Amino acid sequence: MIQVAWCNQHSQVDQLATFFAEQVTPQTSFISHAELMGGRALSPEEWAPNLREIFREEIAKRVVDHSIEAERRVATAHQAGVLLGLAYVSFNLSARVPFVILEDIVVESSQRGGGVGQTMLEWIFERAKQAGAKRIFLESGTNNHAAHSFFARNRFRAISVVMMADLTVQ
C-alpha cells in the first residue's frame, strides 16, 4: 500500500534532494519556466550542474515542523518504507479564489505508470479541498508529453502559455 504524507522531518532533506535529482536528470523535457526562474536549469536544454544542492535548499525550506496553515510543503509517497515519490505543494488560501499550486510531482522512474503519481495526486486534491482551495494549478515543460497526458486524465487543462525571451542571446 502506498502511504502519502506531508514531510516534516529535517533528517529526510538529503534523501529527498538526492531522490529528486536522480529522477529528473538528464531529461530536459521536464524543464519549464519555474526551473529557469529558480536556477534549477541554465537554459531550456540544460540543467544546472549543482541540481542536488538546489533541491536540498528548496526542500530544507519546506520540511519544517508546520501547522495546517503552512503555505509551502513537501508530500512524500512511500511503500514498505521505500521512497517512491515527492511533490512540492504551495497553498494560497487567502486569495479571492483560494488555490493550490502543484509545483512539482516526481515519481521514481521504475514506478511510473504504477499508480504512485495517481495516489499522490488524489491525496493532494483531498488535502487541498479540506483546506478550502477551489483550484489547483500546475505548469509543465512543453515537451513533457507523458506528464501532460497524466494531468489531462486528472481534470487539468491548459489555460495559458508561458513564453520566454532570453536577453543574453542576440
C-alpha positions as CSV (number, residue, x, y, z in Angstrom):
1,M,0.0,0.0,0.0
2,I,1.3,3.5,-0.9
3,Q,1.4,5.9,2.0
4,V,1.4,9.6,1.3
5,A,2.1,12.3,3.9
6,W,3.4,15.7,4.5
7,C,7.1,15.5,5.3
8,N,8.3,17.4,8.4
9,Q,11.4,15.5,9.1
10,H,14.5,17.7,8.5
11,S,16.6,14.5,8.7
12,Q,15.0,13.4,5.3
13,V,16.2,16.5,3.4
14,D,19.3,14.9,1.9
15,Q,17.4,11.7,0.9
16,L,14.7,13.8,-0.8
17,A,17.1,16.0,-2.6
18,T,19.1,13.1,-3.9
19,F,15.9,11.3,-5.0
20,F,14.6,14.4,-6.8
21,A,17.9,15.0,-8.6
22,E,18.1,11.4,-9.7
23,Q,14.6,11.4,-11.2
24,V,14.8,14.5,-13.3
25,T,18.3,14.3,-14.9
26,P,19.1,14.2,-17.7
27,Q,15.6,14.6,-19.0
28,T,15.3,18.2,-20.3
29,S,11.6,17.8,-21.2
30,F,10.9,18.5,-17.5
31,I,12.4,22.0,-17.7
32,S,9.7,24.7,-17.6
33,H,9.8,28.3,-16.6
34,A,9.9,27.5,-12.9
35,E,13.2,25.6,-13.3
36,L,14.6,28.6,-15.3
37,M,13.4,31.2,-12.8
38,G,14.6,29.3,-9.8
39,G,18.1,28.5,-11.2
40,R,17.5,24.7,-11.5
41,A,18.2,25.0,-15.2
42,L,20.7,27.1,-17.1
43,S,18.6,27.0,-20.3
44,P,15.6,25.1,-21.6
45,E,18.0,22.4,-22.7
46,E,20.4,22.3,-19.7
47,W,20.1,21.5,-16.0
48,A,22.3,23.4,-13.5
49,P,25.3,21.3,-12.5
50,N,24.5,21.6,-8.8
51,L,20.9,20.4,-9.1
52,R,21.0,18.2,-6.0
53,E,22.2,21.2,-3.9
54,I,19.4,23.4,-5.3
55,F,16.8,20.7,-4.4
56,R,18.3,20.4,-0.9
57,E,18.0,24.1,-0.3
58,E,14.4,24.2,-1.6
59,I,13.3,21.1,0.4
60,A,15.0,22.3,3.6
61,K,12.9,25.5,3.5
62,R,9.7,23.4,3.1
63,V,10.4,20.5,5.5
64,V,9.8,22.1,8.9
65,D,7.5,21.4,11.7
66,H,4.4,23.1,10.4
67,S,0.8,23.5,11.1
68,I,-2.1,23.0,8.6
69,E,-1.6,26.7,7.8
70,A,1.9,26.2,6.3
71,E,1.9,27.6,2.7
72,R,4.8,25.5,1.2
73,R,5.0,21.8,1.8
74,V,6.6,18.6,0.6
75,A,4.5,15.5,0.2
76,T,6.2,12.1,0.0
77,A,5.0,8.7,-1.1
78,H,6.4,5.5,0.5
79,Q,5.7,1.8,0.2
80,A,7.2,-0.6,2.7
81,G,9.5,2.2,3.8
82,V,10.8,2.9,0.3
83,L,10.5,6.4,-1.1
84,L,8.6,6.3,-4.4
85,G,7.6,9.9,-5.0
86,L,7.6,13.5,-3.8
87,A,5.7,16.7,-4.6
88,Y,6.1,20.3,-3.8
89,V,2.7,21.9,-3.0
90,S,2.0,25.5,-2.2
91,F,-1.2,26.8,-0.7
92,N,-2.6,30.3,-1.3
93,L,-5.8,30.2,0.8
94,S,-6.1,34.0,1.3
95,A,-6.6,34.6,-2.5
96,R,-10.0,35.8,-3.6
97,V,-10.5,32.2,-5.0
98,P,-8.3,30.0,-2.7
99,F,-5.9,27.9,-4.7
100,V,-3.0,25.4,-4.6
101,I,0.0,25.1,-6.9
102,L,1.3,21.7,-7.6
103,E,4.8,22.9,-8.2
104,D,6.4,19.5,-8.8
105,I,5.5,15.9,-8.6
106,V,8.2,13.3,-9.2
107,V,7.8,9.6,-9.2
108,E,10.7,7.1,-9.1
109,S,11.3,6.2,-12.8
110,S,10.8,2.5,-12.4
111,Q,7.4,3.1,-10.7
112,R,5.9,5.5,-13.3
113,G,2.6,4.2,-14.6
114,G,2.1,2.1,-11.5
115,G,-0.3,4.3,-9.6
116,V,2.1,6.2,-7.4
117,G,1.5,9.5,-9.1
118,Q,-2.2,8.9,-9.1
119,T,-2.3,8.1,-5.4
120,M,-0.2,11.2,-4.6
121,L,-2.4,13.5,-6.8
122,E,-5.7,12.2,-5.3
123,W,-4.2,12.7,-1.8
124,I,-3.1,16.3,-2.7
125,F,-6.6,17.0,-4.2
126,E,-8.2,15.9,-0.9
127,R,-5.9,17.9,1.3
128,A,-6.4,21.0,-0.9
129,K,-10.2,20.6,-0.7
130,Q,-10.0,20.1,3.1
131,A,-8.0,23.4,3.3
132,G,-10.6,25.3,1.3
133,A,-8.9,25.5,-2.0
134,K,-11.1,25.8,-5.1
135,R,-8.5,25.2,-7.8
136,I,-5.1,23.5,-8.3
137,F,-2.7,24.9,-10.8
138,L,0.5,23.5,-12.3
139,E,2.9,24.1,-15.1
140,S,4.8,21.6,-17.2
141,G,7.6,21.7,-19.7
142,T,6.5,22.0,-23.3
143,N,7.8,18.5,-24.3
144,N,6.8,16.6,-21.1
145,H,4.1,14.8,-23.0
146,A,3.7,11.9,-20.7
147,A,3.1,14.2,-17.8
148,H,0.6,16.3,-19.9
149,S,-1.4,13.1,-20.6
150,F,-1.4,12.1,-16.9
151,F,-2.6,15.6,-15.8
152,A,-5.3,15.7,-18.5
153,R,-6.7,12.4,-17.3
154,N,-6.9,14.1,-13.8
155,R,-9.0,17.1,-14.7
156,F,-6.2,19.5,-15.6
157,R,-6.5,21.5,-18.8
158,A,-4.3,24.1,-20.4
159,I,-5.4,27.7,-19.7
160,S,-2.3,29.7,-20.7
161,V,1.0,29.6,-22.4
162,V,4.3,30.8,-20.7
163,M,6.8,32.3,-23.1
164,M,10.4,33.4,-22.6
165,A,12.8,35.8,-24.3
166,D,16.4,35.1,-23.5
167,L,18.0,38.6,-23.2
168,T,21.5,37.1,-23.1
169,V,21.2,36.0,-26.7
170,Q,21.0,38.3,-29.7
